Amino acid sequence: MSAARKFEEYERRLERGPARVSISGSGVYDGEILRVSGSARVEGDLMVSEVRASGSLTCVGSVKATLLRVSGSAKVAGDLKGGMVRASGSLSVGGNLSAEESLKISGGASIAGLVEGGEVRISGALRASSIKCRTLVANGSLRVGGDVECRSFELTAEGRSIIGGSLRAEEVVVRGGEARTVVRIGPLEISVSGRRKGFLRVGRVEGDKVDLEYVECEEVRAHRVRIGRGCRVTGNVYYVEEVEVDPAAVVKGQLVRVKGPHEGGCREGGDRS
């Protein structure tokens, strides 16, 4: 951030005044650190070095912290920006979520805007408008309205995952995990594994090395491609070096071999209809 931008942010903070923090239970807030065991409500924008909350955290504004660790429920009305973000339980962000170093979510997260950062690891369910990060490893469900862009993408899908736009990464690996059904019997919740595999539905997949199973998409473009079991491609598969299609997979279009980026043009095609 430039010096001018930092000064503007400082002026805005002075105009807003300090965040007002109400804590129910035990905790401490000294302007730099917020630690809560119980519940806390923050009125205004919170700018601190560290947030640790066990229980419930509600922020009527935006949050900026070098470290944010929440176990329980956290709701942020505005943007959430941090170096490292850890959320176990439920996380809701009304704006964008930025984790410069890493983001780890265990449970469920709903982000109204963009998710961006370095390493992103999801164990559970994530909803977002779009995702842009260095690496993404997810075991569970993804619901993304727009595009997903990263260097490495790995998904073990449980249930249905949807990417409304394109998936672009240097390396893409998608596997279908067991779909689980939660049955409630009185106060107990029992997770039952079924035979049906989880799957990913996406518009287009682009990458260098692409390895897909249980994926429904319109088109695939990559240097090396493997279309595995449970896949259905309604359009063409474009590849540069090699392609492999499982006998149980469906490719409605053609397998089109193209020249490298410095050569251009198509070389050959094969009908798979």
LOLUM-8694 format. One record per atom (N, C-alpha, C): x, y, z; residue in one letter. Coordinates in steps of 0.05 Angstrom, whole numbers, plus 5000, padded with zeros to 4 digits. Layout:
# LOLUM-8694
XYZa/...
# end
This chain:
# LOLUM-8694
501749765000m/500050005000m/501850255000m/501250444983s/502850694982s/502450865007s/504351055010a/504151225034a/501551395033a/500751485009a/498351635007a/495851475015a/495851225006r/493551045013r/493451005043r/495850955055k/495950915084k/494951155099k/495651395090f/494751635103f/491751675101f/490651615077e/487751625073e/486251435092e/487351195094e/486150995112e/486251085141e/488551215148y/488851315176y/486751535181y/486351715161e/484451935165e/481551825168e/480951625152r/478251505154r/477851375181r/479951255191r/479751125218r/479251335239r/480651565237l/480251775257l/477351885256l/476251915231e/473552015228e/471551825240e/471951565237r/470151365248r/470351345278r/472751395288g/473151355316g/473751055322g/474450995347p/475050715354p/472650535353p/473150285347a/470950085347a/469850055375a/467250015378r/466049965404r/465549665407r/466749555427v/466749265432v/465249205457v/463249025455s/461748925478s/462248635481s/463048545505i/463748265510i/461948155531i/460847925526s/459247775545s/460747515551s/461647485575g/463447265582g/466147375590g/468247235584s/470847335591s/472347425566s/474047625568g/475447715544g/476947975550g/478448065530v/480048305532v/480148445505v/480048705506y/480348865482y/481949115489y/484349145478d/486049375486d/486749555462d/485249525440g/485749685416g/487649545397g/489149345406e/490949195388e/490248905388e/489148795409i/488448515411i/485648485422i/484148305409l/481448235418l/481347935423l/480847865449r/480647585456r/478047545471r/476547345462v/473847315473v/473347015478v/472146955501s/471046685507s/468246735516s/466346695497g/463546755502g/462446885477g/461647135479s/460547275456s/461547565456s/461847665432a/462747945429a/461348075405a/460748325408r/459548485386r/461248735382r/461948785357v/463649005350v/462049205333v/461849445341e/460549655326e/462649825313e/462649845286g/464749985272g/466849805260g/468849925248d/471049765236d/473149695257d/473849435257l/475849335276l/478549305262l/480549445271m/483249425260m/485149365283m/486049105284v/487749015306v/489848825295v/491748755312s/493748555304s/492848275307s/490948225327e/490147955332e/487347935342e/485847735332v/483147675341v/483047375347v/482247315372r/481847035380r/479147025393r/477346865382a/474646855393a/473746565395a/472746495418s/471546225422s/468646275431s/466846215413g/463946265419g/462646405396g/461846655400s/460446815380s/461747085376s/462247165351l/463447425345l/461747555323l/460747795328t/459247945308t/460548215304t/461148285279c/462348535273c/460548695254c/459548915263v/457849085246v/459749285232v/461249195213g/463249355199g/465249165186g/467649255182s/469749095170s/471849015191s/473348815185v/475448715204v/478148695189v/480248805201k/482948775191k/484748685214k/485948445211a/487648335232a/489848175220a/492148185232t/494348015223t/493747715227t/492447655250l/491647385256l/488747385265l/487047225254l/484347195263l/483746895266l/483046815290r/482446535296r/479746525311r/477846395298v/475146375310v/474246085312v/473246015335s/472045755340s/469245795349s/467345725332g/464545775338g/463145915315g/462146155320s/460646295299s/461746585296s/462246665271a/463246935266a/461747055243a/460847305247k/459447455226k/460747725223k/461547785198v/462748045192v/461048175170v/459948405176a/458148535157a/459648645133a/462048735136g/463648845114g/465748655104g/468148765099d/470348605089d/471948485113d/473248255107l/475048135126l/477748105113l/479748235125k/482448225114k/484448145136k/486047945129g/487947855149g/490447725136g/492447675153g/494747525144g/494147235144g/493347135168m/492446855172m/489646865183m/487846705171v/485146685180v/484446395185v/483546335209r/482746065217r/479946075227r/478145915216a/475345915225a/474445625228a/473545555252s/472445295257s/469645325267s/467745235251g/464945275257g/463545415234g/462545655239s/460945805219s/462146085215s/462646155190l/463746415183l/462046545161l/461146795166s/459646945146s/460947215142s/461447285117v/462647545110v/460947685089v/460047925095g/458348075077g/459748205054g/462448215055g/463948335033g/466048135022g/468448225019n/470648055009n/472247945032n/473547715027l/475247595047l/478047565035l/480047685048s/482747675038s/484547565060s/485947355054a/487847235073a/490547215058a/492247405063e/494747435048e/496447185050e/496647065074e/498346835077e/496746575074e/494746535090s/493246285089s/490446325101s/488646155091l/485846145100l/485145845104l/484245785129k/483445505135k/480745515147k/478945365135i/476145355144i/475345065150i/474345015174s/473344755181s/470444795190s/468644725173g/465744775178g/464444895154g/463145115157g/461745245135g/462345545134g/462745645110a/463345925106a/461746035082a/460646275086s/459146415065s/460346685061s/461446735038i/462846985031i/461347125008i/460247355013a/458647484992a/460347574969a/462847644973g/464547744952g/466747554944g/469147664939l/471447524930l/473047404953l/473947154949v/475847024968v/478547034954v/480547154967e/483247164955e/485347124976e/487647034967g/489846994986g/491846794977g/493346694996g/495546504990g/494446224989g/494946075011e/493945805013e/491145795025e/489345655011v/486545635021v/485945335025v/485145265049r/484444985055r/481544985067r/479944815055i/477144795063i/476444505071i/475344475095s/474244215103s/471344265111s/469544225093g/466744295098g/465544415073g/464344655076a/462944785054a/463745075052a/464045165027l/464745445022l/463045555000l/461745785005r/460245934985r/461646204981r/462046274956a/463446534950a/462646634922a/463046884918s/462547004892s/464646914872s/467146914880s/469346824863s/471746774881s/473746634871i/476146554886i/478646614870i/480546734882k/483146784869k/485346744891k/486946534888c/488946474908c/491246324896c/493246264913r/495546114903r/494945814901r/494045694923t/493245414923t/490545384937t/489045194927l/486445134940l/486144834943l/485844744968v/485344454973v/482744444989v/480744304978a/478144294990a/477144004992a/476043945015n/474743685019n/471943745029n/470043725011g/467243795018g/465843914994g/464644144998s/462944264977s/463744554972s/463844624946l/464444894937l/462044994921l/461145244927r/459045374911r/460145654904r/461045684880v/462245934871v/460646044847v/459746294849g/458146404828g/459746474803g/462246554806g/463846644784g/466146454779g/468546574775d/470946424767d/472646344792d/474246134788v/476246044807v/478946054793v/480846214803e/483446234792e/485546174813e/487345984808c/489445924827c/491745774812c/493945734826r/496145584815r/495645284816r/494545194839s/493944914843s/491144884855s/489544704844f/486844664853f/486344364857f/485544294882e/484944014888e/482344004904e/480443844893l/477843824906l/477043534908l/476343454932t/475043194937t/472143274944t/470343234924a/467643334926a/465843144942a/464543254962e/462443114976e/459843254971e/457943104958g/455543244949g/456043394924g/454443594919r/454643744894r/456144004898r/458244044881s/459744294881s/459244424854s/459144694854i/458544844830i/460445084828i/461645114804i/463145354797i/461745474773i/460445704776g/458745814755g/460345914731g/462845994735g/464546084714g/466545884705g/469045964702s/471245794694s/473045724718s/474345494715l/476345404734l/479045414719l/480845584728r/483445614715r/485645574736r/487445384730a/489645324748a/491845174732a/494345194741e/496445044728e/495944744731e/495144664755e/494644384760e/491844354773e/490244174762v/487444134771v/487043834777v/486243774801v/485543504808v/482743504822v/480843354811v/478243334822v/477443044826v/476642974850r/475742704856r/472942714868r/471442504865g/468742494877g/468842334903g/468442474925g/468342344951g/465542224955g/465242084978e/462741974984e/460742184992e/458342174981a/456242364990a/455142265017a/454942455035r/454142385062r/451442515069r/449742355082t/447142455091t/447142465122t/446342685133v/446242715162v/443342655171v/443142445188v/440542365198v/440342445228v/438242595235r/437942685262r/435942495277r/436942375299i/435242205316i/435342325344i/433242475351g/433142605376g/435442815377g/437042805398p/439243005400p/441742925385p/441642685372l/444042585359l/443942635329l/446242685317e/446542705288e/448442485279e/447442325260i/449042105249i/449542155220i/452142145213s/452942175185s/453041905171s/451541875150v/451341625135v/452541655108v/454441485101s/455741495075s/454141335055s/453741445031g/452341315010g/454141224988g/453041084968r/454640994946r/455041214925r/453141404925r/453341624905r/455741794910r/457241854889k/459642024892k/458942314890k/460442474904g/460242764900g/461342844873g/460443074862f/461343154836f/461543454835f/462943554814l/463343834809l/462143904782l/460544124782r/459544234757r/460844504752r/462044534729v/463544784723v/463244844693v/463445104687g/463245184659g/465545084642g/467945174648r/470345104632r/472645044651r/474244854644v/476644784659v/479144844642v/480945004652e/483345074638e/485845034656e/487944904645g/490244864661g/492544744645g/494744694659d/497044554647d/496644254649d/496244154674k/495743874679k/492943854692k/491143714679v/488343694688v/487643404692v/486743324715d/486043054722d/483243064735d/481242964721l/478442994730l/477042734734l/475442724755e/473542504759e/470942634770e/468742524761y/466142624770y/465842924766y/466343014742v/466143294735v/464243324711v/462443514712e/460743584689e/461643864680e/462443894655c/463344154645c/462744184616c/463044424606e/462544484578e/464944444561e/467344494572e/469744484556e/472244454574e/474244314563v/476844284577v/479044374558v/480944534569r/483344614554r/485744584572r/487744414562a/490144364578a/492344244561a/494744244572h/496944104559h/496543804561h/496143714585r/495643424590r/492943394605r/491343204595v/488643184605v/488042884611v/486742844633r/485542584639r/482642624646r/480842514630i/477942524635i/477242254647i/476842254673g/476342004687g/473441924689g/473041724706r/470341614710r/468441824721r/465941794713g/463941984723g/463942254710g/465642304690c/465742564677c/463842584653c/462942824648r/461242874625r/462043154614r/463143154590v/463943404577v/462143444553v/460543664553t/458643714532t/459943824507t/462243944509g/463644054486g/466243914480g/468244064470n/470743944462n/472843934485n/474743754481v/477043734499v/479543814482v/480744034489y/483144134474y/485644064491y/487643944477y/490043864491y/492443914474y/494843944486v/497243984472v/499043734470v/499343604493e/501243374494e/499843104494e/497943064512e/496742794514e/493942824526e/492242624520v/489542614531v/488842324536v/487342274558e/486442014565e/483542034574e/481841864562v/479041874569v/478141594579v/477041584602d/476041334614d/473741234597d/473540964593p/471240854578p/468540934589p/468440984615a/465841054628a/465241344626a/467141504617a/466641794615a/465241864589a/464042094588v/462542184564v/463742444554v/464642454529v/465542704517v/463842734492v/461942924492k/460142964470k/461443094446k/463443254450g/464843394428g/467143234418g/469343374410q/471643244399q/474043274417q/475943084413l/478643114425l/480343254405l/481043504411v/482443674391v/485343724401v/487243624386r/490043674392r/490843944380r/492044114396v/492844374386v/495844414390v/497044594375k/499844654378k/500444814403k/502944824411g/503644974435g/503145264432g/503545414454p/502945704454p/504545864434p/506945764427h/508645914408h/508245824379h/506545614376e/506045514349e/503345594338e/501245564356g/498545634349g/497345444329g/494645454328g/493145294309g/492645014319g/490744874306c/489944604312c/491444414294c/491944174304r/493443974289r/491543744280r/489943654299e/488243424292e/485943414311e/483843264304g/481543244321g/480342964319g/478942884340g/477642614339g/474842644349g/472942514336d/470142534343d/469542344365d/468242434387r/467642264409r/464642244413r/463042344394s/460142334397s/459042054393s/
# end
